[in-house]
Amino acid sequence: MNPTEDETFRNLFYTHYPVVHRKLTALLRDEAAAEDMAQEVFLRLYRNPPDRPEAVGAWLHRVLTRIAYDAIDRKQRERRLLEKQGRQVQTEGNSEFAVDDEMLRRMNREEVQAWLDALPERDRQVLMLRYSGYSYAEIADQMKVSLPLVCTWIHRAQLKLKRQAEARPESV
């Protein structure tokens, strides 16, 4: 852009930014996200201005609406995915927990304790929390990690423990 185009853009920015920001804040209900989206709107204006300069207000409104709705849709898809993963983890986790719990009940306590002691600290901790009755969400909160990560950790720790159980001598 040449100096007159830069000055024109600067004037458009200072004129329209408050309105764009206010509309985005109303749509997104998140001040920080609204600021980010407003920058995106004006970046698009800078890179690809409308053909008719007198239609800048309508063009900005159309772009900000599209950007806001895309962000809302993306956030809803992420929320649904997390909820689905949580339900799946609870369903799958509970059935695995029941089978593994029954297997552990039948084993010698000292032997199980030895196997647990042989596990890495994190694996031992997630298994102890899970078998103490904590939910996956409570474990995630306790360990300050995401729910999907807790699911992965528990699954891997259960596999390690199961391998140790399967490798045990049959004379017990």
C-alpha positions in Angstrom: 0.0 0.0 0.0 1.1 3.5 -0.6 1.1 6.3 2.0 -2.4 7.5 1.1 -3.8 4.0 1.2 -2.1 3.5 4.6 -3.7 6.7 5.9 -7.1 5.6 4.5 -6.8 2.3 6.2 -5.7 4.0 9.5 -8.8 6.3 9.3 -11.1 3.3 8.6 -9.6 1.4 11.5 -10.0 4.2 14.0 -13.5 4.9 12.7 -14.9 1.4 12.7 -12.9 -0.5 15.3 -15.1 0.4 18.3 -18.2 -0.8 16.5 -16.6 -4.0 15.2 -15.2 -4.8 18.7 -18.5 -4.1 20.4 -20.4 -6.4 18.0 -17.9 -9.2 18.3 -18.0 -8.9 22.1 -21.8 -9.2 22.0 -21.6 -12.2 19.7 -18.7 -14.1 21.4 -19.3 -12.9 25.0 -15.5 -13.0 25.5 -13.5 -9.8 25.5 -10.1 -11.4 24.6 -11.6 -13.4 21.8 -13.4 -10.3 20.5 -10.1 -8.4 20.4 -8.4 -11.2 18.5 -11.3 -11.5 16.0 -11.4 -7.7 15.5 -7.7 -7.9 14.5 -8.6 -10.6 12.1 -11.4 -8.5 10.6 -9.1 -5.6 10.0 -6.3 -7.8 8.7 -8.8 -9.0 6.1 -9.8 -5.5 5.3 -6.1 -4.5 4.8 -5.3 -7.5 2.6 -8.5 -7.5 0.6 -10.5 -4.3 0.8 -14.0 -4.2 -0.6 -14.5 -3.0 -4.2 -16.7 -0.1 -3.2 -15.1 2.0 -0.4 -18.5 3.4 0.5 -19.6 -0.1 1.5 -16.9 -0.7 4.1 -19.3 -0.7 7.0 -21.5 -3.4 5.5 -18.4 -5.3 4.4 -17.0 -5.2 7.9 -20.3 -6.3 9.4 -20.5 -9.3 7.1 -16.9 -10.3 7.7 -17.1 -10.0 11.5 -20.3 -11.9 11.6 -18.8 -14.7 9.5 -15.7 -14.9 11.7 -17.7 -14.8 14.9 -20.1 -17.6 13.8 -17.1 -19.7 12.6 -15.5 -19.3 16.0 -18.7 -20.2 17.8 -19.2 -23.3 15.6 -15.6 -24.3 16.2 -16.0 -23.9 20.0 -19.3 -26.0 20.0 -17.6 -28.8 17.9 -14.7 -28.9 20.4 -17.2 -29.0 23.4 -19.2 -31.8 21.8 -16.0 -33.7 21.0 -14.8 -33.4 24.6 -18.2 -34.5 25.9 -18.2 -37.5 23.6 -14.7 -38.4 24.6 -15.7 -38.1 28.3 -18.8 -40.3 27.8 -16.8 -42.9 25.8 -14.1 -42.9 28.5 -16.6 -43.4 31.2 -18.3 -46.2 29.3 -15.1 -48.0 28.2 -13.3 -47.2 31.4 -16.0 -48.6 33.6 -16.1 -51.9 31.8 -12.3 -52.2 31.8 -12.2 -51.2 35.4 -14.7 -53.9 36.3 -12.7 -56.6 34.6 -9.4 -55.4 36.0 -10.8 -54.9 39.4 -12.1 -58.4 39.6 -8.7 -59.8 38.5 -7.0 -57.7 41.2 -9.4 -58.9 43.9 -8.4 -62.5 43.2 -4.7 -61.9 43.4 -2.4 -61.8 46.4 -2.2 -58.3 47.9 1.5 -58.4 48.4 2.1 -59.5 44.8 -0.1 -56.7 43.5 1.7 -54.2 45.7 5.0 -55.4 44.3 3.8 -54.9 40.7 2.5 -51.5 41.6 5.8 -50.6 43.1 7.6 -51.6 39.9 5.5 -49.2 37.9 6.6 -45.6 37.2 5.4 -43.1 39.8 2.8 -41.5 37.5 1.3 -44.9 36.5 1.1 -46.0 40.1 -0.5 -42.7 41.1 -3.2 -42.8 38.4 -4.0 -46.4 39.1 -4.2 -45.8 42.9 -6.5 -42.9 42.4 -8.7 -44.8 39.9 -9.0 -47.9 42.1 -9.7 -45.7 45.1 -12.9 -44.6 43.4 -11.9 -41.3 41.8 -13.6 -40.5 38.5 -11.5 -39.7 35.4 -12.5 -36.0 35.8 -11.4 -36.0 39.4 -8.1 -37.6 38.6 -7.5 -35.0 35.8 -8.3 -32.2 38.3 -6.0 -33.8 40.9 -3.1 -34.2 38.5 -3.7 -30.9 36.7 -3.9 -32.5 33.2 -6.6 -32.9 30.6 -9.3 -35.6 30.8 -8.1 -37.3 27.5 -4.5 -37.5 28.9 -5.7 -39.1 32.1 -7.6 -41.7 30.0 -4.4 -42.5 28.1 -2.3 -42.7 31.2 -4.8 -45.1 33.0 -5.1 -47.3 29.9 -1.3 -47.6 29.6 -0.8 -48.2 33.3 -3.5 -50.9 33.2 -1.8 -52.6 30.3 1.5 -52.5 32.1 -0.1 -54.0 35.2 -1.9 -56.6 33.2 1.3 -57.6 31.4 2.9 -58.1 34.8 -0.1 -60.2 36.0 0.0 -62.4 32.9 3.8 -62.9 33.3 3.4 -64.2 36.9 4.0 -67.8 37.7 0.8 -70.0 37.8 1.7 -71.5 41.2 0.2 -68.6 43.1 
